[in-house]
Amino acid sequence: DLAAMYPTNIRNWNAFRFPELMKVYSSFIESRKNETKPGMKKHPKGSPEFTYYKQKDTFIKLILNSTSGLLDNPHSWLYYPEGIMTVRCGGQLLLMDVMEKCVIAGFDIISGNTDGIEVRIHRNRLDEYYDILKECEQRYNVEFESGFYKKIVYSNVNSYIAITDKGEIKQKGEFVTEPELGNSTDNLIIPLALNEYFINGTDPREFIKDSKHHIYLFCMSKKADKSYQVFHNSKKQQRLNRYYASLDGAYLYKCRYDEKKS
């Protein structure tokens, strides 16, 4: 992964319309690099000190990463499309350079997204790979962070489950079992079943049939727009409805009156 891609490239390529902002923005980058991250590593998880540095690190990270969105927001005083375009295109070209060097070296590129790539490399060639990263770090004034996976299963580049060499589970997209507040919680039984299958080998059919599961894990929601009416068992319902699939019971459906077809 390209460490802190947006903050690093915003600073490297002076992506602010107002130059005086760079000093303030850079101070947050240095604070996270030299204070909060080292503080988290210094203290054990769960300790008051760790919690303090963790919360402060999250706050600073929010400031640094949200700035990129404000540079692209026409309603923000930070709006500067030329600057954010430089950051995004520059970051993509940077990663493309890394990928090209890996391909030339004969390494197998598995996937790539905005700020990182997955590469399959024989362990006796790791030094060659690190040399490529080091060369690009020096050339573009960036830092890379590397890790190892024992297993990774993709739906697509932004939807996968990975198991690190330390046994940690990383979830993205449709494999997320505990969505953040505000994200969809529809059909959580599906990511739970996928995780159970790919981590422990449990048959999805047996897992789904387990009577211990709460009915909410099977629920879905749908909001129909104002041009539709929603009916269940011939009775009109509200536009936003929560429901689950069943082998019996009445249909839930939406319909729209079309004067051209009446």
N, C-alpha and C positions, 0 to 999 in steps of 0.2 A: 504493500500500500504506500501511496505517496502521503507522507505525514503532513497533516494540516494543509491540504492542497490549496483551499481557497485563501486562507490567511497568508500562506507563504507566497502564493503567486500575486495576491493583491499588493503585497509589499515589494516583491521583486520587480513588478512591472508598473509600479506607481499608478494604481487603478483608481485613484481619487481625483475628482475634479478640483478639489481644494487641497493643495499640497500640505497645508498646515495640519491637516488631519492625520497625516502619516505618522507623525511623532506620537500622537496619542494612541493610534491603532497599534503601533509597534510596541508600545509599553505593555499592552495587554498580551501580545504574543510572548514577550520576554517574561512576563509574570507567570504565564502558564508553563513555559518551558523551564524556568529556573526556580519557581516557588511551589506551585500547586502540584504538579506532577511528581517532583522529587519528594514533596511532603507526603503524598499518598503512598509512595514506595517505602518511605522511611518508617511509617507506622502500620501496625497490623490492622487488617480489615475489622470493622466493628468498633474500633476504639474511638473515643471522642475526637482525637487528633485527626484520624483518618477521615471521619465524617466531615470535619471542618474543611479539610483540604479538598475533599470530594465535592462538597457543595460549592465551594469557591471556584473550583475547576469547571464545574458545570455552568456556573454563571458566566465565567469568562468565555467559555466555549460558545455559549449562546450569543454573546456579543460579537465574537469574531465571525461565526458562521452566518448569522443573520444579516451581517453587513453586505454579503454578496447578493442577497435578495433585494436589499434596499437599493443597491446600485442598478438594479434592473427594474425598479418600481417607479413609473412615471409620476407617482403621487408623492414620492419621497424627495426631500431636499438633497439627498445623496445621489439622486438619479444621474447615471453616467454610462449610457449604453456602450460607448466606445471602450471604456475601462473594463466592464464586465465581459465584453466580447474578447478582449485581449486575454483575460484570465482564463476563460473557458477554452478558447482555441489554443492558447499557449499550453495549457495543461494537457489537452488531447494530443498535440504534436509532441510534447515531451514524452508521454507514455508510448506513443507510436514509435518514437526513436528507441525506447527501451525494448519494445516488442520486436522491432526490426533486428536489433542486435541479437536478441534471443533466438530468433528464427535462423539468422545467419550462423549462429553457433550450434544449431541443430537441436535446440530445446523445443519442447512441445508446449505451445500456448493453449491452455484450456479455455480461458475466458478473460475478458477485460471489460471494465466499466469506467466511470468517470475518474476515479482516483486510484485504481489498482488493477493488477493482473494476477491470474493464477497460472503457474508454470509447472510442468512435470519435468523433473530433473533427476538424473541418477546421482546418488549421494556422493560418489567419488568425483563429481564435476561441480560441486557446490561452490568451490573457490572461483571457478570461471564465471559463475552466475553473479557472485558478489563483486567481482571485478567490473562487470558490466554496470551494476548498480552504482558502484563507487565512481566510475567514470562519469555517469550521468549526473550524479549528485554534485560533483565538482563543476561540471559544465553548466548546470542550470541553477546552482545554489539552492538545492532542495535536499530533503532527507527521505530515505525509504525505510519502512518497517517491514520485516519479514517474519513469517510464521510457517508452521508445518501442519498439514492435514493428514490424518490417517484415512479419512473417508470424506467424500463430498458428493452430494446427490443434487442434481440441477433439475428445475423446471425451466428456468431461464436464468440469465446472468444476474437478475435482481431477485430471484426466488430460488432459494436452495437451503439445504441443511448440511452443515459441515461438522466433523468431529476432529478436534485438534489432536496433536500428538500427546497433549497433556490430559486428554479426555474431556475437554470443555466443548460444549455444544453451541454452535452459532446458527441462528435461524434468520431467514429473510423471506419476505413475501408470503406466499401461501403456506409456508412451514412454521410461521410464528404462532405459538400456542398461548402467549400472554400479550395481546395487542396493547399498545400504549393508549392512554385515555384519549378518546376522540376518533380512534380508528375502528374499523368494522369488527364486530364480534360475531358475524354470521357464520353458522356452521362450524363452530370451533371443534366439533368432533372430527372433522377432516384432518386438520393439521395435527391433532393429537394422535390420530390413527397412523398418519404418515411417520411421525416421530417414533412412535412405538414400533412400527415395522422396520424402519431403517436403522434404528439404534439397537433394538432388542430382538428383532425378527418375529414379532407377534403378528399372527394372521389378522389383517384388518377386519375380516368378517367376524372373527371371534371377539376382537376388541370392541367393535361397535355394538355387539349384542350384550355386552356386560351390563347387568342391571344396576350397577353402582353409578352409572353416568347420570348426571342431572339432565332433565329435559331441556334446560336452557342451552346446552351444548349443541342441540339439534336445531335450534331456532334460527330463523332468517327474518329479515325485515325488508320492506319495499315501500317506497313512497311514490304514488302515482301523481303525474302532473295534473293540473286543473282541468285539462281537456277530457279527462277520463273519470268514470265512476267505478267504484269498487263494490263487489257484491260477494257475500258468503251465505250459502244456503238461501239464495233469493232475497236476502236482506242487505240493504245498502250499508256500507261501512265507511269509516273515515279514510282519508287518502293515505295515511301512514299506518301500516299493519305489520304485526309480528306474527310469524306462523312457523309451523314445522311440517315436514313431509310425513304422510301417513298412508297406510293401505286402506283405511276406511275414512268415513267422514265426508263432509260436503266439499265442493270445489270452491276455491277462492280465485276470483277472476276480475279483470277490469274490462270495461267496454266504453266505447265512444260513439255517440250518435253522429252519423255523417249525413248531412242533408243531401249531398250529391248522390248518395247511394240509397236513400230512403224511398 
